[in-house]
Amino acid sequence: MTVVWVVVGAFVVVAGAAWAAVARRGRRVDVADDPAAGREARGRQHRYEAERHGDQGDTWQRGRESSG
């Protein structure tokens, strides 16, 4: 009978943790979070990715010209 209670207890703990994770994920964003800061961060990330993509293209072109 002890094994049954241990299994049931473990199931309750796992189910509670899963429920808490789902409940936290669905929580609304805090009012203190600034949407403008998020937009700025995304814009900065896009610029970084564009510059990196351009740098990689230049490297590929230099390698292509030197091997021909």
N, C-alpha and C positions, 0 to 999 in steps of 0.2 A: 504494500500500500504506500510505503514511503516513496518508492520509485515513481508511482503515479503522480504524487503531489510534486515531486521534483520536476517531472516533465511538464505538468500543468503550470507550475511556477515559471519555468523557463519560457513556455509559450506565452504567458501573460507578459513577461518582461520584453520579449521580442516584439510582440504585438503592440505594446505600449510605446516602444522606441520607434517603430514604424509609423504609428499614428502621430507621434510628436514630430517626426521628420516631415510628414505630409502637412501637418498643421502649420509648421514654421514656414514651409515653402509657399503656402498660399497666403501668408500674411502680407498686408499692404505695405507699401514703402513708407518709411517715416517722413513726416512733414519736414524734418530738419534736413533731409537729403536734398541737395540742390540739383535740379534737372539740367541746369546750364553747365554745371561742372561735369556731368556725365557726357553731355554733347561735346564739350571741349576735349575731354579725354578720348572720346571716340574719334574726333577729328585729328587729334595728335597722333593716334595710332594709325589712322589711314595715311597720313602724310609720311610717317615712318615707313610703312609698308610700301608706299609708292616709291620713295627714295631708294629703299633697298632693292625693289624690283628693277629700278633703273640701273643701279650699280651692278646688279647681276647681269643685266643685258649688256652693259658696256664690257664687262669681263668676258662674256661669251663672244662678243664681236671681236675683241682684241685677240683672243685665242684663235678665232676662225681666220683672221687676216694673217696672222703670223705663220700658220701651218700651211698656207696655200702658196 
